[in-house]
Amino acid sequence: MTTRSSWEAAPCPIARGADVLGDPWTLLILRQAMLGHTRFDQLRDEIGISDNILAARLRRLVAAGLFERVPYRDERGRARQEYRLTAAGLDTLPVLHALAAWGDKHTRADNAGEPLQIIHQKCGNPVSAGNRCAHCRRTVKPAEIAWLRPWLDTEPTALAPAVAPES
């Protein structure tokens, strides 16, 4: 398999964005990070990704500035790393929302059931792909958003993106 060219220096912002976000595993890692999953094992188990692929994607996301490594000690006292979203990583939330809306409209499977609902926790109303509440017209912060994924649960799951501490 040939390796594609890097678009990181391209003048087009879509090409540069695709260079960082244009991999399905990357988008799924970001989805899980928005739900508060920060540890390698959590990400691997939730996504169903192999260790080597996950390690490579996390290295790229750290290098691109979407995640920071934050040390912690596991239950056995071993030094480990969490992967926490940076401000740039958190800024991908509207991209994930737009992708969800597009996927629901154009790629629905017969067994897909109800679509993902993005909910403003403060008033319980839908949030648009641009993170604006349809009811109160406020721009909604990630901490005020919940995802209702009917194929997984009957209750909304609050986003809990673990953000790296400011250096």
N, C-alpha and C positions, 0 to 999 in steps of 0.2 A: 504494500500500500504506500503510495506516495504521500509525503507530507505537504500540506498546503503552505503557501507563503504567509508570512506575517503581515498583518494590516495595521500594526500598531502605529506606524508613521504615516498612514494614509491621510490625505486631506479631508476625506469624507468621514463625518462623525458616525454614520451608520456602519461603515467598514471597521472603524476603530472599536466601536461598541461590540460588533459581532466578533471581533478578535478576542475579546474578553469573555463575552456572554454566549457566544454562538455554539456552545456544546450542550447537548441535553443533560449530561451528568452535572454540569455546572449549574444549570437552572434548578435541578432537583436538590442539589446541595444548598443553594440559596433558599429554596422553599423550606427546607428543614431548619435552616438557621433562623428564618423568620418565626418559626414555631418554637424557638428556644433551644434547639439541639446544637450543642457546642462541642461535643466530644466525638472523637474518631469512631468509637464503637457504636454510639448512637446513630451517627450518620450512616455508617455501613449497614447496620441492621435495618434502619427505616427505609433506606433507598434500595437495598439489595445490590450493592456495588462491591466489586472485589477490592481488596486492600490496596493493591498496586495502583489501580485506576483512581481510587479515592485519594491516596497519598499524592499522586501526580496532580490531580485537580486542585487539591488544597494548596500545594506549593504554588501553582499558577495564580490562585485567588489571593494568596498572601503577597506574592510578587506584584500583582496588579493593584494591591491596596484595598481589596474588598474585605479581607479578613486580617486580623492580627492574631498571633499566637500568644496565649496567656498561660503561664505555667500554673500547675496545680499538682497536688499529691493525691494519688488514688487511695483506696481503702487499705492497701498494703504498704502505703508510704512511698511508693515509687513516683518519681518525677514524671509528669505527663504534660501534655499541651492541650488546652482548649482552643477552639477556633471561633473567635468572636467577630461579629460584623463591625466594620468601621462605618463612619458616616457615608462613605462611598458605597459600601455594601448595603446599608439601609436604604440608600437612594434607589436601589433596584426594585423596591417594592411596587411602584407603579408599573414597572416593566412586567413583573410577574402577574399583576392584575390584568394588564392589557393582554398578555399572552393567554391567560385563563379565559377572558372574554372572547378572544379570537378563536381559541380552541373549542370553546363551547358552541360557538356559532358555526364553525366550518369543519369540525372534525368529530362531531358527536357520533359515538358508537350506539348501536341499537339498544345495548344494555346499559347505557351511561346513566340512566335515571335522572334525578334532579341535578342541575348544575351547581357549581360552587357559588355560594353567596358571600359577598363581602359586606360585613355589617359594622355600622358605627355603634360601638357598645353603649355610648352615652344615651342615644335615643332609639336604638334598635332598628334603624332604617338602613337601606342599602347605601353603599359607597360606590362611586363610579371608579373607573380605571384611573382617573386622575386624582384619586384620594379625596374626593369632595362628596360630602353627605348630600343625598338627594332631598332630604327633608329640611335640615337646618342650614344647608348651603355652606357649612364650614369646611375648611380644609382639615382633614382628619389625620392626626398623628398616628404612626404605627402602633403605639401603645393603646390607642383607642379603637383598634380594629380587631374583629374576630372573623374567622372563616367558618362558615357552615359547609361542611363536606358531607352531604347526605349519604354518600356511598360508604362512609366510615362511621358516622355518628349522627345522632339526632339533635345534639346540642352544639352550639358554636364553640370553637376553640379560639381563645384569645391569643393573639400574636404575642410572643414573648422573646423578641429578638435580643440575644445576648450581645450587647455592644461592648467593644473593647474600651477599657478605661483610657482617658485622654493621656497621652504621654507628655 
